[in-house]
Every structure is written in C-alpha cells, then in structure tokens.
Amino acid sequence: MNTSNRQGYLLDIDSHLLRGELRQHEYMGKHVSWRAGGHVAYFYQPADLEDLAVFLRHWPKEKPIVMIGLGSNLLVRDGGLAGVIISLHAKLNDLFLVEHDEHGDLIYAGAGISCAKLARFAASHNLAGAEFLAGIPGTVGGALAMNAGCYGSETWTWVERVKTIDRNGTLQERAPSDYRIGYRQVALRTAIPSIASDVWFVGGWFRFYPGQQESARQTIKTLLGTRLQTQPLNFPTAGSVFRNPPGNHAARLIEQCGLKGFRIGDAVVSTLHANFILNCGHATASEIEAVIDTVQATVYQKTGIELLTEVRIIGLHKESEP
Ligand SMILES: Cc1cc2nc3c(=O)[nH]c(=O)nc-3n(C[C@H](O)[C@H](O)[C@H](O)COP(=O)(O)OP(=O)(O)OC[C@H]3O[C@@H](n4cnc5c(N)ncnc54)[C@H](O)[C@@H]3O)c2cc1C
C-alpha cells in the first residue's frame, strides 16, 4: 500500500505483505469502551503474530505506535492521533494448557484473549486464582500492561513469564523480574527508557493453583454479582478513572467533595460509583477530560490529595487536529 491520509503522510507498505486489516482515519469511539474520542491516522488489526511482526518492521520508525486491546481503559482525544493504533483484541487468541511442567499446569494466553475467557478457561481446568479476571472487560495484553486487578488480586501475581514484540518485530520471552510492577503500572526495566514504550505484550504464561471447577465458577458468579450492584454498567465508562491514593479511596474522596452527578455536557460523574465517569449520550473526549480535570482540581483544593488517573489518555486536543 502506498497511500497518504488526512494526517498527510505516506505509508509505503506493499499490501501483499500484509494479511491483516488496515484502515485509515478510523473513529476510535468504536474501539474504546467510553464510546467517545477522535480519529487515528491508521488502525491495524493483524491477522496473527507473524503478520504483526511484518507490519511493525514496515511501519515508519519515527511514527507513533499504540497497541490496544479492548480499549476499556483508554481515551483518545478528539484531535486524534497521527500514528497507528494496533488492536490485538480477538487476533492473538491462543489459549492453551501447557501440560506437565515440573511445577504443575501453566496456561498460555495470547494478548488478544479477553480476561473473562482466561478466567473461565482456568476454572474449567480446575485451576483457582483467575476468578477476579472474569469481571475485567479487557484483554490479557491490557491486563499485563495495566497490572489490572480487583478484589485483592492482581494480574502479575500469576505471571510466570511473558512474550513480547518490539518495533523490529523481534519476539522475546521475559520474566516478571524484567519489569517494575506496581499498582496499575508496569514498566520494562531498560537502560534506554524510550525503547520500553515500544515493547508490547503478545502473550503470557500464567500459573494458577489447583482448585475445583465448581467453586471457581461460583466465585466468578459472586464477583460478577457484586459488580452489578456496585458499578454503573448501563452506560459507557472506562471503569475506575483514578487510582486509589495510598490509604484512601478515590471514589470516597470524590463523593466527599460533592462531585457525584457533576457533569459537563454528556460526561457525568456516576452517582452509584463516584470513580466512574459515564458517557450519558454523546459525550466528547474533551468533555470527559474536562470532568477528569475538574475532579482532580476540586479534590486537590478541598483535601490536598492529588488524584492520579488510572485511565490512559492519548492523542491531540481538538484545536490542534492536524
Ligand atoms: C466497567 C469496567 C470495569 C473495570 N473494572 C476494572 C477492574 O476491576 N480492575 C482493573 O484493573 N481495571 C478495570 N477496568 C479497566 C480496564 O478494563 C483494565 O485496565 C483492562 O486491563 C484494560 O484492558 P484493555 O484490553 O481494554 O486495554 P486498553 O484499554 O486497550 O489499553 C490500556 C493500556 O494498556 C496498553 N496496552 C493494551 N494492550 C497492550 C499490549 N498488548 N501490550 C502493551 N500495552 C498494551 C494500551 O496502550 C493502554 O495504555 C474496568 C473497565 C470498565 C469499563
């Protein structure tokens, strides 16, 4: 493919080399759970791992790449992004048991597998520990990137090793010790920090512990029931917007500051769970971000506590759209 797009640059890739789907000027509201946001210059869904490697090798070295899963923790600003967003959801979808490892059973899950599927797969193989993943509406790749967690459990507790890919399409297996892992943050330890953001997860090996299928299924059911009661799942959201500050709860602070129900346009702080911001209609990314900014400023002004975002915000503001 030799084509220019609205962002005005050429992508010189022989289309015969690619087996995945390449789109231009893609509306990202379709690919993020907030159902809002701008356009990306290029959007690619690789056919498989080999195809992803080919794409990465041919993508211009100076142009940004963002890897995503289900977009359940992501906001792309209304001005969009002059690079490529690569979606792995339902593409790198290997899911299998690695049998008779000397320490028991391991599960390999591709980055595009949904967390819910991994949780059910583990349960169906009499493994326990993965139940918390059932209610996280993202992919394995997203869970690895975010160290997603809930109900006292986190993704990386269960990781034996991961498989990564870099800009050259080179695959590598890495150990948890290769990463700095914290609360909703994961960073590759490397001497050249700029390289760390250009190394992505394509899969991981998970070691859960022996359990009972029925009790794992029951735990999943209970945890999903709790979510239904405590989270506003009837509007587009990105889950918890802010990380909990040490020893405190973001939702409690937001509520104490009287911000439940605060709205700008169609972006509204949930009255059920104050750490969720709802898209109650046609919210723009700017409206959502303005609510985020106002919540941060108000909580800081009233309590002195700085709320940091858990959601990832990328792209340009509308006025700077290329
Ligand atoms: C209703 C609701 C409930 C939620 N509940 C929880 C919860 O209980 N706990 C929790 O932790 N989160 C929760 N979330 C947030 C979200 O589901 C998680 O953060 C999830 O792990 C994101 O996965 P994703 O595939 O959607 O990632 P995306 O949103 O697509 O991406 C998130 C970040 O990860 C990066 N990324 C994605 N894939 C890769 C990859 N393969 N390699 C490298 N980087 C990658 C992206 O670039 C981005 O920075 C919730 C969200 C919603 C909407």
The ligand as an SDF file (V2000), in Angstrom:
LIG
                    3D

 53 58  0  0  0  0  0  0  0  0999 V2000
  -16.8820   -1.4740   33.5220 C   0  0  0  0  0  0  0  0  0  0  0  0
  -15.3900   -1.5410   33.7170 C   0  0  0  0  0  0  0  0  0  0  0  0
  -14.8690   -2.1680   34.8370 C   0  0  0  0  0  0  0  0  0  0  0  0
  -13.4840   -2.2370   35.0320 C   0  0  0  0  0  0  0  0  0  0  0  0
  -13.0080   -2.8730   36.1280 N   0  0  0  0  0  0  0  0  0  0  0  0
  -11.6720   -2.9480   36.3210 C   0  0  0  0  0  0  0  0  0  0  0  0
  -11.1390   -3.6240   37.4680 C   0  0  0  0  0  0  0  0  0  0  0  0
  -11.8580   -4.1570   38.2930 O   0  0  0  0  0  0  0  0  0  0  0  0
   -9.7980   -3.6420   37.6190 N   0  0  0  0  0  0  0  0  0  0  0  0
   -8.9510   -3.0740   36.7290 C   0  0  0  0  0  0  0  0  0  0  0  0
   -7.7290   -3.1430   36.9150 O   0  0  0  0  0  0  0  0  0  0  0  0
   -9.4270   -2.4480   35.6270 N   0  0  0  0  0  0  0  0  0  0  0  0
  -10.7510   -2.3690   35.4030 C   0  0  0  0  0  0  0  0  0  0  0  0
  -11.2350   -1.7290   34.3020 N   0  0  0  0  0  0  0  0  0  0  0  0
  -10.2990   -1.0770   33.3640 C   0  0  0  0  0  0  0  0  0  0  0  0
   -9.8160   -1.9880   32.2200 C   0  0  0  0  0  0  0  0  0  0  0  0
  -10.7730   -2.9870   31.9240 O   0  0  0  0  0  0  0  0  0  0  0  0
   -8.4680   -2.6360   32.5390 C   0  0  0  0  0  0  0  0  0  0  0  0
   -7.4720   -1.6600   32.7490 O   0  0  0  0  0  0  0  0  0  0  0  0
   -8.0150   -3.5750   31.4320 C   0  0  0  0  0  0  0  0  0  0  0  0
   -6.8750   -4.2780   31.8610 O   0  0  0  0  0  0  0  0  0  0  0  0
   -7.6880   -2.8540   30.1320 C   0  0  0  0  0  0  0  0  0  0  0  0
   -7.5580   -3.8550   29.1190 O   0  0  0  0  0  0  0  0  0  0  0  0
   -7.7970   -3.4690   27.5960 P   0  0  0  0  0  0  0  0  0  0  0  0
   -7.5030   -4.6550   26.7690 O   0  0  0  0  0  0  0  0  0  0  0  0
   -9.1450   -2.8910   27.4160 O   0  0  0  0  0  0  0  0  0  0  0  0
   -6.6710   -2.3670   27.4160 O   0  0  0  0  0  0  0  0  0  0  0  0
   -6.7800   -0.9960   26.6120 P   0  0  0  0  0  0  0  0  0  0  0  0
   -7.7850   -0.1090   27.2690 O   0  0  0  0  0  0  0  0  0  0  0  0
   -6.9670   -1.2900   25.1730 O   0  0  0  0  0  0  0  0  0  0  0  0
   -5.3350   -0.4080   26.8720 O   0  0  0  0  0  0  0  0  0  0  0  0
   -4.9950    0.0410   28.1850 C   0  0  0  0  0  0  0  0  0  0  0  0
   -3.4920    0.3790   28.1990 C   0  0  0  0  0  0  0  0  0  0  0  0
   -2.7440   -0.8000   28.0020 O   0  0  0  0  0  0  0  0  0  0  0  0
   -1.9260   -0.6890   26.8270 C   0  0  0  0  0  0  0  0  0  0  0  0
   -1.9380   -1.9910   26.1540 N   0  0  0  0  0  0  0  0  0  0  0  0
   -3.0330   -2.6850   25.7580 C   0  0  0  0  0  0  0  0  0  0  0  0
   -2.6550   -3.8410   25.1830 N   0  0  0  0  0  0  0  0  0  0  0  0
   -1.3020   -3.8660   25.2270 C   0  0  0  0  0  0  0  0  0  0  0  0
   -0.3200   -4.8140   24.7960 C   0  0  0  0  0  0  0  0  0  0  0  0
   -0.6590   -5.9570   24.1840 N   0  0  0  0  0  0  0  0  0  0  0  0
    0.9880   -4.5410   25.0090 N   0  0  0  0  0  0  0  0  0  0  0  0
    1.3490   -3.3720   25.6150 C   0  0  0  0  0  0  0  0  0  0  0  0
    0.4610   -2.4330   26.0380 N   0  0  0  0  0  0  0  0  0  0  0  0
   -0.8420   -2.6870   25.8420 C   0  0  0  0  0  0  0  0  0  0  0  0
   -2.5770    0.4130   25.9950 C   0  0  0  0  0  0  0  0  0  0  0  0
   -1.6590    1.0370   25.1250 O   0  0  0  0  0  0  0  0  0  0  0  0
   -3.0980    1.3410   27.0750 C   0  0  0  0  0  0  0  0  0  0  0  0
   -2.0580    2.1640   27.5560 O   0  0  0  0  0  0  0  0  0  0  0  0
  -12.6110   -1.6570   34.0800 C   0  0  0  0  0  0  0  0  0  0  0  0
  -13.1460   -1.0440   32.9360 C   0  0  0  0  0  0  0  0  0  0  0  0
  -14.5150   -0.9890   32.7520 C   0  0  0  0  0  0  0  0  0  0  0  0
  -15.0610   -0.3400   31.5020 C   0  0  0  0  0  0  0  0  0  0  0  0
  1  2  1  0
  2  3  1  0
  2 52  2  0
  3  4  2  0
  4  5  1  0
  4 50  1  0
  5  6  2  0
  6  7  1  0
  6 13  1  0
  7  8  2  0
  7  9  1  0
  9 10  1  0
 10 11  2  0
 10 12  1  0
 12 13  2  0
 13 14  1  0
 14 15  1  0
 14 50  1  0
 15 16  1  0
 16 17  1  0
 16 18  1  0
 18 19  1  0
 18 20  1  0
 20 21  1  0
 20 22  1  0
 22 23  1  0
 23 24  1  0
 24 25  2  0
 24 26  1  0
 24 27  1  0
 27 28  1  0
 28 29  2  0
 28 30  1  0
 28 31  1  0
 31 32  1  0
 32 33  1  0
 33 34  1  0
 33 48  1  0
 34 35  1  0
 35 36  1  0
 35 46  1  0
 36 37  1  0
 36 45  1  0
 37 38  2  0
 38 39  1  0
 39 40  1  0
 39 45  2  0
 40 41  1  0
 40 42  2  0
 42 43  1  0
 43 44  2  0
 44 45  1  0
 46 47  1  0
 46 48  1  0
 48 49  1  0
 50 51  2  0
 51 52  1  0
 52 53  1  0
M  END
$$$$
